[in-house]
Amino acid sequence: MTQTGTLQLSSSSAVALKGGDTSTFTQVTFPSPFPRGSTVIVVPFVQTFAGPDTPGLRIADVTVTGFKIRMNELAGSGKALSDGTHTSETVGWIASTV
């Protein structure tokens, strides 16, 4: 089973640097839940080029009903490489079971 979708995603927050803190993530719900007990994988990709800085994406908490996503401009060695704010971009995603 495979599902796809798009969403408009932006960032008004600083670059997230603390693993596990999903307080600034956006919840995405699959059009149809995957079967209970499934292992789900999600592959997102930015579809547009609206902002000048590289819009990194972070995924968290993937379940059979959805996932959390955040635009997180680049970070390296535990430090932000930009201010973190980013204009709205279209993000496409594909989700499937293993």
N, C-alpha and C positions, 0 to 999 in steps of 0.2 A: 504494500500500500504506500503510495506517495501523495503528498499534498504540497501545494505551492501557495504563495501569497506575496503581497507587497504592502508596504506601509511607508508613511512619511515619518522620518526620524530626524531630530535635530538635537543639539546639546546646548543648554544654557548654563551648564555646570563646569567646574574645573575638571581636569583629567582625573579619573578615578585611579587611585594607586593602591587601595587596600583590598586585597583579595577577599572575596566573600561578601563584601558590602554591596548589596544590590538595591539600595534605597533610591538610586537615581535611574534605575532600569525601567523600561516599558514592558508591560505584560502583553504577550501575543497569545491568542487562543486559536487553536487549529479549527478549521471549518467543521471537522468531525473528529472526535477523539479516536486515537489509535486503540487497538485492543489492549485491555488490561494486561500488564506484565511484559509488554513489548519494550524493546530497547529502541529508542528513537534517536536519530541523528538529525541535526539541523545545519544547513549550509546557507549562510547569508552572503549577499554581495551588494555593494552600493551600485545603483544603476545610473546615477546621474553625476554631473560634475558642476555643482552649484557653488561650492565654497573652495577657496584657494588652498587650504590646508588638507592634508591627508586624513580622511575620516575613518579611523579604525573602528572596528565593531567588536563588541564583547557579547557573548552568549552565556547565560546561566540558567540553572534550574529547569533543564529540559525534562518534561514529563510526557505522559500520553495525551495530555490535554493542551499543552502549549509550552512556551518558553519565555524567558526574559531576555531583552536585548538592550544594548546601550551603545550610542555612538561615543567612542572614546578616542579622541585624537591621540597621536603617538606618544608613547612613553618609553623610556629606556633606562636601564640600570636603576629602576625604582624612582625615576624622576620624570616629571612632565617635560615634553619637548615642545609644547605649545600651550596656549591659555585654556584649551579645552572646549571653548564655545565653537559651535559650528551651525551654519545655516541648515535649513531643511533639505534633505536629500531623499530620493526614493530608494528604498532598500527592498530587494527581492529576496525571497528565501524558498528553499525546498526542504521538505522534511520527509523522512522515510524510515522504515524499520530496518534493522540489521538482518 
